[in-house]
Amino acid sequence: MSKTTKTVAALIVAVVILALAVPVYAVFSTGVYKDQGGDRLVVASGGTLLVESGGTLTIDDGALAPGDIALAEGSVLVGNASTVAAALDASTTTQILIGNGTTITSAALSGDVTMDNAGDVTIAGTSVENSMLAGSIADAKLSSSLAKRPATLAWGALYMTGIGVDQELLTLNGRIYELDTDSTVDNGGDVLVDVSGGVSADQTIAALVTAINGDSATGVIDAVGDATNDILFLYADTTGTAGNSLTVVEAYTNGDVQDSTLNDGTAAAVAAVVSMRHTITTTEATGGATAAIRFDTGLTSIDGYSIFLNNAGVVDDGALAVSISAGVLTVVEGTAWANNDILEVIVVGTE
């Protein structure tokens, strides 16, 4: 064998040995290959790693980082009906993820409550009902006139028809104010009212206002003059019903008091609106014009009401006769109502 022949044979043997020594999975390809001299399986750009049906690809716990998953910004992975992960866009403004018993969806709050994309929630007006309240609302937080009726001052009036006469008396809750022209108590007055030089009713009223409001001993009644109409208004110093017992007595030639006491002083009270309905029965429908229905509102008093009779869809007040006793409103048939007609009553009053 020549030298050349021996060299070729040696090369053939070397190639066979290398081929037998290198596993098949280590053979280089253009897409997937085992890293030469390492322990990594590399999927090159454009390459595909295919796991056939029945095959399993296992990744060690912790080996896959969040950054290894390609996912659009604002999306989340959700299991779908095919039990595989699918991307769900959760980035729509003002929407939140809500479960529906099967999967989750992105939806906005609506109805009585809305939310902006900063998470601030707004309750729509008129959405909170009384049954939703855990307790009472402080009166100071109520602005509606129906929610709180303030206490009022008792008041009265003295109507002047001309100039005041010397020595005539006005007695307010026992305190005597004597009209005076000479700075002398001539008729038992506690306080002199200077009307010297007076030529008109409004000047007398102005003098009474000065005397009454400047008298620290009375302490229960204040005065306000209406010079245009020649009226002296008298008010209790404090609100409430106690002012209704303050007496007013005059002995004037040119004057007259409204009443012997102040009036209309009321205590603070919580007002309420009550809505009630009643379906007319056969007995009530055949009761004639005297048939009566009694609504007990639970209020201590009733200040006003509205009544509607719904007769087969036609709303009519029916010229119904109404009587009130404390918190009870009684409706008497004024025009014919029929079986199953609906009588609706809205009442405003005091609890």
VEXDREN-549425 format. One line per field, with one value per residue (C-alpha): residue number from 1; residue in three letters; x, y, z. Coordinates in steps of 0.001 Angstrom, whole numbers, m for minus. Layout:
N
nr <- (NUM  ...);
rest <- (ALA  ...);
u <- (X  ...);
v <- (Y  ...);
w <- (Z  ...);
REM end
This chain:
351
nr <- (1  2  3  4  5  6  7  8  9  10  11  12  13  14  15  16  17  18  19  20  21  22  23  24  25  26  27  28  29  30  31  32  33  34  35  36  37  38  39  40  41  42  43  44  45  46  47  48  49  50  51  52  53  54  55  56  57  58  59  60  61  62  63  64  65  66  67  68  69  70  71  72  73  74  75  76  77  78  79  80  81  82  83  84  85  86  87  88  89  90  91  92  93  94  95  96  97  98  99  100  101  102  103  104  105  106  107  108  109  110  111  112  113  114  115  116  117  118  119  120  121  122  123  124  125  126  127  128  129  130  131  132  133  134  135  136  137  138  139  140  141  142  143  144  145  146  147  148  149  150  151  152  153  154  155  156  157  158  159  160  161  162  163  164  165  166  167  168  169  170  171  172  173  174  175  176  177  178  179  180  181  182  183  184  185  186  187  188  189  190  191  192  193  194  195  196  197  198  199  200  201  202  203  204  205  206  207  208  209  210  211  212  213  214  215  216  217  218  219  220  221  222  223  224  225  226  227  228  229  230  231  232  233  234  235  236  237  238  239  240  241  242  243  244  245  246  247  248  249  250  251  252  253  254  255  256  257  258  259  260  261  262  263  264  265  266  267  268  269  270  271  272  273  274  275  276  277  278  279  280  281  282  283  284  285  286  287  288  289  290  291  292  293  294  295  296  297  298  299  300  301  302  303  304  305  306  307  308  309  310  311  312  313  314  315  316  317  318  319  320  321  322  323  324  325  326  327  328  329  330  331  332  333  334  335  336  337  338  339  340  341  342  343  344  345  346  347  348  349  350  351);
rest <- (MET  SER  LYS  THR  THR  LYS  THR  VAL  ALA  ALA  LEU  ILE  VAL  ALA  VAL  VAL  ILE  LEU  ALA  LEU  ALA  VAL  PRO  VAL  TYR  ALA  VAL  PHE  SER  THR  GLY  VAL  TYR  LYS  ASP  GLN  GLY  GLY  ASP  ARG  LEU  VAL  VAL  ALA  SER  GLY  GLY  THR  LEU  LEU  VAL  GLU  SER  GLY  GLY  THR  LEU  THR  ILE  ASP  ASP  GLY  ALA  LEU  ALA  PRO  GLY  ASP  ILE  ALA  LEU  ALA  GLU  GLY  SER  VAL  LEU  VAL  GLY  ASN  ALA  SER  THR  VAL  ALA  ALA  ALA  LEU  ASP  ALA  SER  THR  THR  THR  GLN  ILE  LEU  ILE  GLY  ASN  GLY  THR  THR  ILE  THR  SER  ALA  ALA  LEU  SER  GLY  ASP  VAL  THR  MET  ASP  ASN  ALA  GLY  ASP  VAL  THR  ILE  ALA  GLY  THR  SER  VAL  GLU  ASN  SER  MET  LEU  ALA  GLY  SER  ILE  ALA  ASP  ALA  LYS  LEU  SER  SER  SER  LEU  ALA  LYS  ARG  PRO  ALA  THR  LEU  ALA  TRP  GLY  ALA  LEU  TYR  MET  THR  GLY  ILE  GLY  VAL  ASP  GLN  GLU  LEU  LEU  THR  LEU  ASN  GLY  ARG  ILE  TYR  GLU  LEU  ASP  THR  ASP  SER  THR  VAL  ASP  ASN  GLY  GLY  ASP  VAL  LEU  VAL  ASP  VAL  SER  GLY  GLY  VAL  SER  ALA  ASP  GLN  THR  ILE  ALA  ALA  LEU  VAL  THR  ALA  ILE  ASN  GLY  ASP  SER  ALA  THR  GLY  VAL  ILE  ASP  ALA  VAL  GLY  ASP  ALA  THR  ASN  ASP  ILE  LEU  PHE  LEU  TYR  ALA  ASP  THR  THR  GLY  THR  ALA  GLY  ASN  SER  LEU  THR  VAL  VAL  GLU  ALA  TYR  THR  ASN  GLY  ASP  VAL  GLN  ASP  SER  THR  LEU  ASN  ASP  GLY  THR  ALA  ALA  ALA  VAL  ALA  ALA  VAL  VAL  SER  MET  ARG  HIS  THR  ILE  THR  THR  THR  GLU  ALA  THR  GLY  GLY  ALA  THR  ALA  ALA  ILE  ARG  PHE  ASP  THR  GLY  LEU  THR  SER  ILE  ASP  GLY  TYR  SER  ILE  PHE  LEU  ASN  ASN  ALA  GLY  VAL  VAL  ASP  ASP  GLY  ALA  LEU  ALA  VAL  SER  ILE  SER  ALA  GLY  VAL  LEU  THR  VAL  VAL  GLU  GLY  THR  ALA  TRP  ALA  ASN  ASN  ASP  ILE  LEU  GLU  VAL  ILE  VAL  VAL  GLY  THR  GLU);
u <- (0  1395  1785  m1053  m3450  m2635  m3398  m6836  m7728  m6774  m9025  m11976  m11507  m11298  m14529  m16339  m15067  m16266  m19623  m20099  m18861  m21202  m24915  m27558  m29078  m25778  m25716  m25864  m28878  m29971  m32905  m32483  m29244  m27392  m24936  m21520  m19599  m22445  m25739  m28225  m30731  m30790  m33730  m32234  m34101  m36631  m36365  m39259  m39335  m42211  m43677  m45943  m49233  m48510  m45163  m44307  m42062  m41169  m39765  m38320  m40103  m38717  m36930  m39389  m39250  m42140  m39951  m39736  m43459  m44488  m47676  m49162  m49071  m52214  m53163  m53414  m53383  m56714  m57631  m60200  m62853  m60179  m58221  m55338  m54055  m55389  m54572  m57318  m56996  m57519  m56382  m59731  m60088  m62478  m63058  m62284  m62010  m65194  m65913  m69183  m69113  m67259  m64503  m63565  m64339  m63376  m66386  m67189  m69265  m72659  m76080  m76101  m72283  m69561  m65764  m63078  m59666  m58132  m60387  m62653  m66230  m69307  m72828  m75505  m77949  m81198  m79715  m79481  m82774  m83803  m83534  m79824  m79012  m77513  m78784  m79983  m78297  m77261  m79641  m76705  m76085  m79634  m80350  m83866  m86666  m88584  m85916  m85878  m88364  m86563  m88007  m89788  m90297  m93674  m94775  m97443  m98192  m99416  m101151  m100955  m103580  m102154  m99777  m99354  m101018  m99224  m99689  m101174  m99830  m98492  m97898  m95634  m95709  m96345  m93759  m95475  m94322  m95839  m95979  m94482  m94101  m92698  m90232  m92608  m94199  m97875  m99647  m97576  m95276  m92070  m90420  m91076  m91422  m90427  m92974  m92426  m92466  m94021  m96329  m96958  m97609  m94223  m92477  m94399  m93374  m89709  m89873  m91422  m88698  m85994  m87660  m88466  m85119  m83218  m85023  m82768  m85355  m87884  m85533  m88302  m89617  m87901  m89474  m89135  m90816  m92431  m92715  m94147  m97208  m97263  m96852  m94834  m93838  m93120  m91033  m90174  m86453  m86189  m87727  m90286  m93798  m93014  m93254  m96933  m97735  m96175  m98963  m99573  m102016  m102527  m104652  m104173  m106522  m104770  m103575  m104735  m102868  m103269  m103896  m103565  m100532  m97754  m98498  m97047  m93942  m93003  m90423  m87943  m89309  m88320  m90627  m91339  m93008  m95173  m96502  m99319  m101627  m104788  m106621  m110392  m112234  m115640  m117194  m115691  m116747  m120372  m120411  m121698  m120771  m120167  m117507  m114382  m110777  m108497  m104750  m102733  m99473  m97607  m96947  m97851  m99385  m100159  m99253  m100281  m101284  m101954  m104449  m104802  m107395  m106172  m109290  m108340  m105233  m106904  m105615  m108303  m108548  m112233  m113316  m112679  m113625  m110735  m110558  m107451  m107006  m103418  m101553  m104636  m106032  m109509  m110738  m114465  m115725  m116829  m117292  m117813  m114757  m114690  m113303  m109497  m109112  m105937  m106001  m102592  m101843  m98709  m98565  m96146  m96098  m94155  m92836);
v <- (0  3235  6208  8071  5157  4871  8564  8371  5274  7028  9986  7705  5924  9287  10527  7304  7537  11170  10298  7504  9646  12669  12051  12881  15696  17510  17838  21500  22770  26245  26488  24238  22840  21844  24474  23152  22133  23190  21919  24303  23549  26674  27764  30187  33033  31532  28124  26188  23814  21402  19258  16715  15523  13239  14823  16816  19800  20356  23627  23654  25759  29268  28828  30979  34694  37159  38856  35589  35832  37988  39870  43168  46042  46153  42545  39575  35848  34125  30483  30095  27495  25370  25323  27250  30722  33606  37315  39607  43349  44928  48432  49996  53197  53158  49388  46691  42882  41164  37461  36114  32603  31132  33527  37174  40165  43834  46094  49560  50226  51648  52430  54051  53967  55029  55084  57068  55756  57033  54712  57463  56195  58420  57576  58987  61522  60163  56646  56241  55097  55231  51440  51684  53861  52162  54930  58490  61363  64287  67224  69532  67581  67969  70943  70130  72088  68827  67257  69765  72405  75027  76462  79777  82904  83758  87180  89828  93298  96710  98681  102463  104707  107959  109605  108118  109962  110925  108470  105685  102205  99177  96143  93375  90254  92405  95072  98496  101015  104486  107055  110263  113897  115389  112799  112044  108729  109688  106335  103648  102814  100826  102408  105863  106093  109545  110788  114484  116474  113584  114437  111044  107364  106311  108566  106846  103450  104489  105623  102292  100339  102304  101864  98143  97048  99215  97728  95000  94048  92684  90090  88278  90512  92470  95138  95981  98985  99224  102984  102657  100759  102122  98685  97711  94046  92201  89009  86586  86595  82819  80337  77752  77473  79236  82587  81947  82650  86133  88675  91916  94491  98013  100945  103276  105745  105405  101814  98216  94950  91896  89541  89365  87047  86429  83578  81031  80107  76529  74063  72485  69347  66804  66908  63954  62911  59787  58040  55502  53641  51628  49371  49851  46716  45551  46595  50084  50408  49716  51818  54889  58481  57791  55135  56232  55073  55918  56489  56444  58127  57708  61472  63666  66248  66731  70000  69180  66368  65303  62594  60779  58216  55891  54626  52086  54069  57488  59666  61843  63519  62691  65686  63506  64791  64749  65198  65336  64491  64641  62184  60448  61395  60119  60101  59958  59033  62150  60580  56922  54738  51159  47872  47667  51415  52664  55543  57189  59665  61794  63539  66159  66501  66400  63278);
w <- (0  m1042  1360  m350  37  3794  4322  2688  4703  7918  7104  6384  9727  11552  9986  10944  14515  14810  13358  15881  18777  18236  19151  16588  18733  18664  14923  13911  11967  10926  13434  16485  17809  20946  22012  21008  24053  26371  27764  26111  23376  21193  19047  16598  14979  12611  14224  15753  18684  18084  20863  19209  20634  23543  24120  27258  27672  31336  32646  36155  38776  38823  35541  33564  34430  33719  31166  29193  28269  25313  26346  25186  27701  29819  29091  31457  30808  31466  31048  28277  27469  25781  29080  27590  28407  26382  26572  27921  27370  30815  29847  28845  30878  33918  33562  36117  35936  37081  37401  35961  37359  34408  33436  33942  31787  31723  32394  33758  36863  35934  37344  40793  41110  38673  38971  37186  36166  39419  41426  42772  43140  42784  43972  41693  43138  44685  44754  48529  50054  53694  54064  53162  56172  59214  61509  61630  59807  61976  61608  60854  57640  56384  54147  52972  54622  54766  56943  59764  60864  62932  66100  65585  67669  69102  67902  68197  66861  67992  65240  65719  64142  65446  67901  71367  74261  77480  80390  78264  78998  77140  79391  78129  80283  83353  82546  82142  79533  80097  77307  78703  77689  80923  82296  85170  86127  86349  85819  87558  84654  85153  82121  80663  76901  75748  73210  73899  70699  68812  65949  64272  64892  63522  66063  68855  67453  67312  70962  72008  70195  72018  75412  75080  73621  76093  79104  80471  83071  80570  79053  77195  74404  71628  69454  65758  64209  60787  60304  56811  58035  61610  63196  66269  65995  69246  69364  72142  72919  72527  70137  71175  72480  75785  73985  73298  76948  77002  77549  75683  77067  75724  76819  73868  72291  68942  69025  69118  69795  67608  70514  74271  73976  71523  69112  66678  68662  67773  68971  66599  65037  62429  59442  57203  53988  54126  51024  51404  49043  49398  46933  47040  48130  46939  50249  50022  46391  47237  50400  48642  49326  53035  52468  54350  54380  57309  56810  60047  58985  62258  62354  65313  62991  59301  57586  54019  51699  48109  47142  43826  42786  40043  38301  35621  34762  34897  37741  39331  42726  42558  44672  47699  51132  53612  57373  59592  63251  64553  62322  60927  57512  56608  53013  52268  48817  47008  43594  42770  43098  41936  43144  42673  42167  43883  46332  46810  49590  50084  53443  54806  58561  61806  63454);
REM end
